[in-house]
Amino acid sequence: MSEEAATARPDPAAARAGDAPARSDPAIEKRPHEALPRALRRVFNLDDFERVARRKLPRGVYSYVAGGSDDTVAMARNRADFDAVRLMPRVLGGHGTRDQRTTLFGRTYAHPFGISPMGLSALAAYDGDVALAKGAAAAGIPAVMSATSLTAMERVAAEGPSRWYQAYLPGDDARVVPMVERIAAAGYEVLVMTGDVPVAGNREDSKRDNFGAPMKPSLDLFLQGATRPGWVFGTFARTLLTHGVPHFENQDVTRGPPIVARDVVRSFAGRATLSWHHAELVRRTFPGKLVIKGVIAPEDAARARDIGADGIVVSNHGGRQLDGSLSAIAALPAVKAAAGDMAVMLDSGVRRGSDVLRALALGADFAFVGRPFLFAAAVAGTLGVRHAAAILAAEVDRDMAMLGLGSLAALDAGILAPASRSRRG
């Protein structure tokens, strides 16, 4: 870990600085459309990945990734509230090239977006955690590894390379400290501590599909697989032959149980007692950057600032936890006002380049995107992830041109219609 990464505070005011325009993954950006794999030739936006992945994945795996909690009201509101933020294009800007490089925690990324943590990625895509990390590295963006992954964090850090790790920690000092030490020893520079999952959300689609942990063999699961032979042989069987039965590798300092174990639920216990005391303990233990994820209330942003967190992620967990929750984009302005000098990031509902720019205009320093990137990995592995990043980057570039922006350093609330500039949810 570099000294700069371990000690420098984020500087949101300088977060969009850069010396020269940067391009990510030119092999993808310049690839002729007809040279793309067949599965990607009809993919023109992030939502298209879901359409293609749905045909490839068993019903249970697909609905686990795509679904939300309860009546999916929060998930729908995430998109509706983005759509309600109106943009104000400026003409005759004269910017023949645009620079969207963004510096966050001392590292400069090619674009102002990254990949959110997503659990069970290796069930949706072969070696999914590694594919996400490698695709992100090729695109010049960060990928946050999920605690509920089926791949050891050390391997992803080495092969990805990934430097962001998201942790679900128990409310137990004796387990928190060694786990944080393991994360640091693996080389992770940013620890994203998720705070909005004291208990698992109610995901009824997964219940209907008999999908969850532990995975229980059933006729229904067999039939789901039988109708998706590409997934059975390309992901499931290949995983078993190469890596054996998947385990929850990172739930604790030691290897967790296999996904089929009867006691797997017990290994997730203890989150309901997680508190700000434990966040303070993590802050004292972890030498890198600490980010608190799942912040919607301004009071929680202020508390994160007070304990010395380096950043927060404004998020309602993609609508997968509390249904009816305020959307992240609606919560953003008030949270930003309470955040002080912390880096403010956002996820939940970002699907277009214009969404990224809306989030930045309302105060975010960076945006994260989840489901579409995992669907991209399911469709075409690392190449799919790279293609998804290239699509989103091209949208950001095109929208910057139409908004009259030559760089993200020039972006402010002026790109929003007056009614959208003072959004408070």
C-alpha positions in Angstrom: 0.0 0.0 0.0 1.4 3.4 -0.9 2.0 6.0 1.7 -0.2 8.4 -0.2 -3.0 6.0 -0.3 -2.7 5.3 3.4 -2.5 8.8 4.6 -4.0 11.4 2.2 -7.4 12.8 2.9 -9.7 13.0 -0.1 -9.9 16.4 -1.8 -13.3 16.6 -3.5 -12.5 20.1 -4.7 -9.6 18.7 -6.7 -11.3 15.4 -7.5 -11.7 16.1 -11.2 -8.2 17.4 -11.8 -5.9 15.9 -14.5 -3.0 16.7 -16.7 -4.1 15.3 -20.1 -7.1 13.6 -21.6 -7.2 9.9 -20.8 -8.9 7.1 -22.7 -9.9 3.8 -21.1 -9.7 0.5 -22.8 -9.1 1.6 -26.5 -9.3 -2.0 -27.6 -13.0 -1.9 -26.8 -13.7 1.7 -27.8 -12.3 1.2 -31.3 -13.5 -2.3 -31.9 -15.7 -2.5 -35.0 -19.2 -3.5 -34.0 -19.1 -6.6 -36.2 -15.9 -7.8 -34.4 -17.7 -8.0 -31.1 -18.7 -11.4 -29.8 -22.2 -12.3 -31.1 -23.7 -11.9 -27.6 -22.6 -8.2 -27.4 -23.6 -7.1 -30.9 -27.1 -6.1 -29.9 -26.1 -4.5 -26.6 -26.3 -0.7 -26.9 -26.9 0.3 -23.3 -26.5 -1.0 -19.8 -30.1 -2.3 -19.7 -29.5 -4.4 -22.7 -27.1 -6.6 -20.7 -30.0 -7.6 -18.5 -32.1 -8.6 -21.4 -29.4 -10.9 -22.8 -28.4 -12.3 -19.4 -31.9 -13.2 -18.6 -31.9 -15.7 -21.5 -28.7 -17.2 -20.3 -29.1 -17.4 -16.5 -31.4 -19.8 -14.5 -34.5 -18.1 -13.2 -33.3 -18.1 -9.6 -29.8 -16.6 -10.3 -31.3 -14.0 -12.6 -34.0 -12.9 -10.1 -31.4 -12.8 -7.3 -29.4 -10.2 -9.2 -32.3 -8.3 -10.7 -34.7 -8.3 -7.8 -35.5 -5.9 -5.0 -37.2 -6.2 -1.7 -41.0 -6.5 -0.9 -42.9 -4.7 -3.6 -39.8 -3.2 -5.3 -41.1 0.4 -4.7 -37.7 1.6 -3.7 -36.0 0.1 -6.7 -38.5 1.7 -9.1 -38.2 5.1 -7.3 -34.4 5.0 -7.8 -35.0 5.3 -11.5 -38.0 7.6 -11.3 -36.1 10.1 -9.2 -33.1 10.2 -11.6 -35.5 10.8 -14.5 -37.1 13.7 -12.6 -33.7 15.6 -12.5 -33.8 17.8 -15.7 -30.7 18.8 -17.6 -29.9 22.2 -19.1 -27.8 21.9 -22.3 -25.5 24.7 -23.3 -24.7 25.3 -26.9 -21.7 26.3 -28.9 -19.3 25.1 -26.2 -16.5 24.4 -28.7 -15.1 21.4 -26.8 -13.7 19.0 -29.5 -12.4 16.7 -26.8 -13.7 16.0 -23.3 -11.8 14.9 -20.2 -13.7 12.7 -17.7 -10.8 11.6 -15.6 -11.5 11.7 -11.8 -9.2 11.5 -8.8 -10.4 9.8 -5.7 -8.4 8.9 -2.6 -5.2 9.7 -4.4 -5.8 7.6 -7.5 -6.9 8.9 -10.9 -9.5 6.9 -12.7 -10.4 7.2 -16.4 -14.1 7.9 -15.6 -16.2 9.1 -12.7 -17.9 5.8 -12.1 -17.0 2.3 -10.8 -18.5 -1.1 -10.1 -20.6 -1.6 -6.9 -20.1 -4.7 -4.7 -22.4 -7.6 -5.7 -22.7 -10.9 -3.8 -22.6 -14.4 -5.3 -21.1 -13.0 -8.5 -19.4 -16.3 -9.2 -22.9 -17.9 -9.6 -23.9 -15.4 -12.3 -20.6 -15.5 -14.2 -17.7 -17.9 -14.2 -15.1 -16.5 -11.8 -17.3 -13.5 -11.6 -15.4 -11.6 -8.9 -12.2 -11.9 -10.9 -13.9 -11.0 -14.1 -15.4 -7.8 -12.6 -12.0 -6.8 -11.1 -10.1 -7.5 -14.3 -12.7 -5.7 -16.5 -12.6 -2.7 -14.2 -8.8 -2.5 -14.2 -8.8 -2.7 -18.0 -11.4 0.1 -18.2 -9.5 2.3 -15.7 -12.2 2.3 -13.0 -12.5 0.7 -9.5 -14.5 -2.4 -8.7 -15.5 -3.0 -5.1 -15.3 -6.7 -4.1 -18.2 -8.0 -2.1 -18.0 -9.7 1.3 -20.5 -12.3 0.1 -18.3 -13.4 -2.7 -17.4 -17.0 -3.4 -13.8 -16.1 -4.3 -11.0 -15.5 -1.7 -10.3 -11.8 -1.4 -6.5 -12.4 -1.6 -6.9 -14.0 -5.1 -9.0 -11.1 -6.4 -6.6 -8.6 -5.1 -3.7 -10.4 -6.8 -5.4 -11.2 -10.1 -7.8 -8.2 -10.5 -6.1 -6.2 -9.2 -8.8 -4.9 -6.8 -8.0 -2.4 -4.1 -11.6 -1.7 -2.8 -13.2 -4.2 -0.5 -16.8 -4.1 0.9 -17.3 -5.7 4.4 -20.3 -7.0 6.2 -19.0 -7.0 9.7 -20.6 -8.6 12.8 -21.2 -6.5 15.9 -18.4 -8.3 17.8 -15.1 -6.6 18.5 -13.2 -9.9 18.7 -14.3 -10.8 15.1 -14.0 -7.3 13.7 -10.4 -6.6 14.4 -8.9 -9.8 12.8 -11.1 -9.5 9.8 -10.0 -5.9 9.2 -6.4 -6.9 9.6 -7.0 -9.6 7.0 -8.4 -7.1 4.5 -5.4 -4.8 5.0 -2.9 -7.7 4.7 -4.5 -8.6 1.4 -3.5 -5.2 0.0 -6.9 -3.4 0.0 -6.6 0.3 0.2 -10.2 1.2 0.6 -12.6 -0.5 3.0 -16.2 0.0 2.3 -18.2 -0.8 5.5 -21.8 -1.5 4.7 -24.2 -0.3 7.4 -27.6 -0.8 5.9 -27.9 -4.6 6.3 -28.6 -5.3 10.0 -30.9 -8.0 8.6 -31.4 -9.4 5.1 -34.0 -7.7 2.9 -37.2 -9.6 2.1 -36.6 -10.8 -1.5 -39.8 -12.7 -2.4 -38.7 -13.5 -6.0 -35.8 -15.6 -4.6 -38.2 -17.4 -2.2 -40.5 -18.3 -5.1 -37.5 -19.6 -7.1 -36.2 -21.6 -4.2 -32.9 -19.7 -4.5 -30.8 -18.7 -1.6 -28.2 -19.9 0.9 -27.9 -22.6 1.7 -28.6 -23.9 -1.9 -30.9 -26.9 -1.6 -31.1 -29.4 -4.5 -34.7 -29.6 -5.9 -36.5 -30.6 -9.0 -37.3 -26.9 -9.7 -33.6 -26.0 -9.5 -32.7 -29.0 -11.8 -35.3 -27.8 -14.3 -34.0 -24.2 -14.2 -30.6 -25.5 -15.0 -31.8 -27.9 -17.7 -33.3 -25.0 -19.6 -30.0 -23.0 -19.4 -27.3 -25.5 -20.5 -24.9 -22.7 -21.4 -24.8 -21.6 -17.7 -24.7 -25.2 -16.5 -21.6 -26.1 -18.5 -20.0 -22.6 -18.8 -20.4 -21.4 -15.2 -21.7 -24.1 -12.8 -19.8 -27.2 -14.0 -16.7 -25.2 -14.9 -16.6 -23.8 -11.4 -16.9 -27.2 -9.7 -14.2 -28.7 -11.9 -11.8 -25.7 -11.5 -12.4 -24.5 -7.9 -14.6 -27.1 -6.3 -17.8 -26.5 -4.3 -18.1 -22.7 -3.8 -17.6 -21.4 -0.3 -18.2 -18.1 1.3 -14.6 -17.3 1.4 -14.6 -13.9 3.2 -17.3 -13.9 5.8 -14.7 -14.1 8.6 -10.9 -14.3 9.1 -11.1 -18.0 8.2 -12.7 -19.6 5.2 -16.5 -19.8 5.5 -18.9 -22.7 4.9 -19.8 -24.0 1.4 -22.9 -22.5 -0.2 -24.7 -25.8 0.4 -24.0 -26.1 4.1 -26.9 -26.2 6.4 -25.3 -23.8 8.9 -24.5 -21.2 6.3 -27.1 -18.8 7.6 -25.5 -18.9 11.0 -22.3 -17.5 9.6 -24.1 -14.3 8.6 -25.5 -13.7 12.1 -24.5 -10.8 14.3 -25.0 -7.9 12.0 -28.0 -6.5 13.9 -25.7 -5.5 16.8 -23.2 -3.6 14.5 -23.0 0.0 15.6 -21.0 3.2 15.3 -18.8 1.8 18.1 -17.7 -0.9 15.6 -17.2 1.7 12.9 -14.9 3.6 15.2 -13.0 0.4 15.9 -12.6 -0.2 12.2 -11.3 3.4 11.8 -8.6 2.8 14.5 -7.6 -0.6 13.0 -7.6 -0.1 9.2 -4.7 1.9 7.9 -6.3 2.9 4.5 -9.4 4.8 3.5 -12.6 4.0 5.4 -16.0 4.5 3.5 -19.4 4.0 5.2 -21.9 2.7 2.7 -25.7 2.9 2.9 -26.0 6.5 4.1 -29.4 8.2 3.3 -29.9 10.4 6.4 -27.8 13.6 6.8 -27.3 12.8 10.5 -25.5 9.5 9.5 -23.2 11.5 7.2 -22.3 13.8 10.0 -21.6 10.9 12.3 -19.4 9.2 9.7 -17.5 12.5 9.4 -17.1 12.8 13.2 -15.5 9.3 13.5 -13.0 10.1 10.8 -14.4 8.3 7.8 -12.8 9.3 4.5 -16.0 8.9 2.5 -19.6 7.8 2.3 -21.7 6.1 -0.3 -25.2 7.5 -0.5 -27.2 4.3 -1.2 -30.4 2.5 -0.5 -28.7 -0.8 -1.5 -30.3 -0.7 -4.9 -33.7 -1.1 -3.5 -32.8 -4.5 -2.0 -33.2 -3.6 1.7 -35.9 -1.2 3.1 -38.7 -0.9 0.5 -40.1 2.6 0.5 -36.7 4.1 1.3 -35.8 7.5 0.0 -33.8 7.1 -3.2 -30.0 7.9 -3.2 -30.3 10.7 -5.8 -33.1 12.4 -3.8 -31.1 12.1 -0.5 -27.9 13.3 -2.1 -28.1 17.1 -1.7 -28.8 17.1 2.1 -26.3 14.3 2.7 -23.7 16.3 0.8 -24.3 19.4 2.9 -23.7 17.3 6.1 -20.6 15.5 4.8 -18.0 18.2 5.2 -14.7 17.3 3.5 -15.5 13.6 3.1 -15.7 12.1 -0.4 -19.3 11.6 -1.3 -20.2 8.7 -3.6 -23.5 7.4 -4.8 -25.0 4.2 -6.1 -28.6 2.8 -6.6 -30.3 3.5 -9.9 -27.4 4.7 -12.1 -28.0 3.4 -15.6 -26.9 6.1 -18.1 -24.1 8.5 -18.5 -26.6 11.3 -17.9 -27.3 9.7 -14.5 -23.6 9.9 -13.6 -23.5 13.6 -14.5 -26.8 14.3 -12.6 -25.2 12.7 -9.5 -22.0 14.8 -9.9 -24.0 18.0 -10.4 -26.0 17.4 -7.2 -22.8 16.9 -5.2 -21.4 13.4 -5.6 -17.7 13.0 -6.3 -18.2 9.6 -7.9 -20.9 7.2 -8.9 -21.1 3.4 -8.7 -23.2 1.0 -10.8 -24.1 -2.6 -9.8 -26.4 -5.0 -11.6 -25.6 -4.1 -15.2 -21.9 -4.9 -14.7 -22.7 -8.3 -13.3 -25.1 -9.0 -16.1 -22.3 -8.0 -18.5 -19.9 -10.5 -16.8 -22.6 -13.2 -17.1 -23.0 -12.4 -20.9 -19.3 -12.2 -21.8 -17.0 -12.3 -18.8 -14.2 -9.7 -18.6 -14.9 -8.6 -22.2 -18.5 -7.9 -21.2 -17.5 -5.8 -18.3 -15.1 -3.8 -20.5 -17.8 -3.3 -23.0 -20.3 -2.1 -20.4 -17.7 0.4 -19.1 -17.0 1.6 -22.7 -20.8 2.1 -23.3 -21.2 4.2 -20.1 -18.0 6.1 -20.8 -19.2 7.0 -24.3 -22.5 8.2 -22.9 -20.8 10.4 -20.4 -18.6 11.8 -23.1 -21.5 12.5 -25.5 -23.6 14.1 -22.8 -20.7 16.3 -21.7 -20.5 17.6 -25.3 -24.2 18.4 -25.4 -24.1 20.1 -22.0 -21.2 22.2 -23.1 -18.5 20.7 -20.8 -14.9 20.2 -21.7 -14.0 18.5 -18.5 -15.7 17.4 -15.3 -13.9 20.2 -13.4 -16.3 22.6 -15.1 -19.4 20.6 -14.0 -21.7 22.1 -11.4 -25.4 22.6 -10.7 -25.5 24.9 -13.8 -26.1 21.8 -15.9 -29.5 21.3 -14.1 -32.7 23.0 -14.9 -33.5 25.5 -12.0 -36.2 23.3 -10.5 -33.7 20.4 -10.2 -30.9 22.4 -8.6 -32.6 22.6 -5.2 -33.8 19.1 -4.9 -34.2 17.9 -1.4 -36.2 14.6 -2.0 
